[in-house]
Amino acid sequence: MSKTSLDLLKEGRQLLIDKGWTQGTFARNAKGDAVRSCATSAACFCGLGAVRAASKSPFTGIATVAWAEERLEEAAEARGFISFPNFNDHPGRSLEEVLEAFDAAIAAQEVSDAAQ
């Protein structure tokens, strides 16, 4: 079954809660080393890494991932940042702030989906 961008945003948000959040790389293993977001050893994720990890289904298209990431970009821009990675990696950023950006992205996607 194909995942939607809304699925990726919701699942990515949950990964941040369940596995943990990081800055400076898409994912880290239990030792704190940078790993790919799709690595089985990934123990925590940045915001975009969590979306990419949620997209592991072979039926999830690149456009679906890109659209989910675009919603996060919009949430970051609304908070005065030029990009979501810039927002995620900003010194002093908290997991709670990243989750709030996910909430905004999810709400925007729900509005878009309802309009279609």
Backbone torsions as a table, in degrees:
resi	resn	phi	psi	omega
1	MET	NA	134.0	-178.3
2	SER	-76.7	138.9	176.7
3	LYS	-90.6	150.4	175.9
4	THR	-97.3	169.0	176.6
5	SER	-63.1	-34.0	176.5
6	LEU	-63.3	-42.2	176.0
7	ASP	-57.4	-45.7	-177.5
8	LEU	-63.6	-41.5	179.2
9	LEU	-64.8	-44.6	-179.7
10	LYS	-67.0	-44.9	-180.0
11	GLU	-68.1	-38.9	177.1
12	GLY	-61.9	-43.8	178.0
13	ARG	-59.0	-44.2	-179.3
14	GLN	-66.0	-35.9	176.2
15	LEU	-60.3	-39.6	178.3
16	LEU	-62.2	-38.4	178.9
17	ILE	-71.5	-46.8	-174.2
18	ASP	-75.2	-42.1	-173.2
19	LYS	-103.2	-29.2	179.5
20	GLY	119.2	165.9	-174.6
21	TRP	-121.1	149.1	177.2
22	THR	-141.6	172.5	176.3
23	GLN	-128.2	155.5	171.6
24	GLY	87.2	-8.3	178.8
25	THR	-161.5	159.9	-178.0
26	PHE	-64.5	-36.3	-178.8
27	ALA	-158.2	160.0	176.0
28	ARG	-134.0	150.3	174.5
29	ASN	-86.9	-177.1	-177.2
30	ALA	-62.7	-23.8	178.3
31	LYS	-82.7	-10.5	-178.0
32	GLY	94.3	3.5	178.5
33	ASP	-78.4	144.8	176.8
34	ALA	-66.8	134.7	176.2
35	VAL	-138.0	167.5	176.3
36	ARG	-70.4	149.7	-177.8
37	SER	-64.2	-22.7	179.3
38	CYS	-90.7	-0.9	-178.7
39	ALA	-66.9	138.4	178.1
40	THR	-65.5	-21.1	179.8
41	SER	-84.5	-3.2	-178.8
42	ALA	-61.4	123.9	-177.3
43	ALA	-110.0	-17.0	176.1
44	CYS	-157.2	162.5	-171.3
45	PHE	-138.8	154.5	163.8
46	CYS	-82.2	175.4	-178.3
47	GLY	-57.9	-49.9	179.9
48	LEU	-68.3	-36.2	177.8
49	GLY	-61.6	-36.1	178.7
50	ALA	-67.1	-40.2	177.2
51	VAL	-63.6	-43.9	-179.5
52	ARG	-66.5	-37.2	176.9
53	ALA	-65.6	-36.5	179.2
54	ALA	-68.3	-19.9	-176.3
55	SER	-88.9	14.4	-174.4
56	LYS	-57.2	-18.9	-180.0
57	SER	-58.2	133.6	178.9
58	PRO	-65.8	-11.4	-179.2
59	PHE	-94.6	-2.6	179.8
60	THR	-85.7	117.7	-177.9
61	GLY	-79.2	157.4	179.8
62	ILE	-61.5	-34.2	179.3
63	ALA	-65.1	-35.1	178.5
64	THR	-65.5	-42.9	177.4
65	VAL	-64.2	-45.2	-179.1
66	ALA	-61.4	-39.7	-179.7
67	TRP	-67.5	-39.8	176.2
68	ALA	-62.3	-42.7	178.7
69	GLU	-65.7	-35.4	177.6
70	GLU	-63.0	-39.6	177.3
71	ARG	-62.2	-38.0	176.4
72	LEU	-68.5	-36.8	176.1
73	GLU	-59.7	-44.9	179.2
74	GLU	-61.1	-41.1	178.8
75	ALA	-63.9	-39.1	178.1
76	ALA	-67.5	-43.7	179.3
77	GLU	-61.4	-38.0	177.9
78	ALA	-64.4	-19.2	178.8
79	ARG	-100.4	9.6	174.9
80	GLY	88.4	18.0	-179.8
81	PHE	-111.5	151.6	-176.7
82	ILE	-79.3	-18.3	-179.7
83	SER	-159.0	161.1	177.6
84	PHE	-67.1	-41.6	176.3
85	PRO	-58.5	-38.4	177.3
86	ASN	-62.5	-41.3	177.3
87	PHE	-65.1	-51.1	-177.8
88	ASN	-58.4	-41.5	-172.5
89	ASP	-93.0	2.8	-178.7
90	HIS	-61.2	132.9	178.7
91	PRO	-56.0	134.9	179.7
92	GLY	86.9	-3.1	179.1
93	ARG	-62.0	148.2	177.9
94	SER	-119.4	159.5	175.1
95	LEU	-58.0	-41.1	-179.0
96	GLU	-58.3	-40.4	178.9
97	GLU	-67.4	-38.1	177.5
98	VAL	-66.5	-41.2	177.8
99	LEU	-64.3	-35.7	176.2
100	GLU	-63.9	-39.0	176.5
101	ALA	-65.2	-40.0	175.2
102	PHE	-61.1	-42.8	179.2
103	ASP	-59.5	-41.7	178.3
104	ALA	-65.2	-41.5	178.9
105	ALA	-64.9	-41.5	178.5
106	ILE	-63.4	-45.8	179.5
107	ALA	-61.2	-42.8	178.8
108	ALA	-63.1	-40.4	179.5
109	GLN	-68.2	-38.2	177.3
110	GLU	-62.7	-40.9	177.6
111	VAL	-63.3	-44.5	179.6
112	SER	-62.5	-44.3	-180.0
113	ASP	-63.9	-39.3	-178.9
114	ALA	-68.0	-28.9	-178.9
115	ALA	-76.7	-15.8	-176.8
116	GLN	-87.5	NA	NA
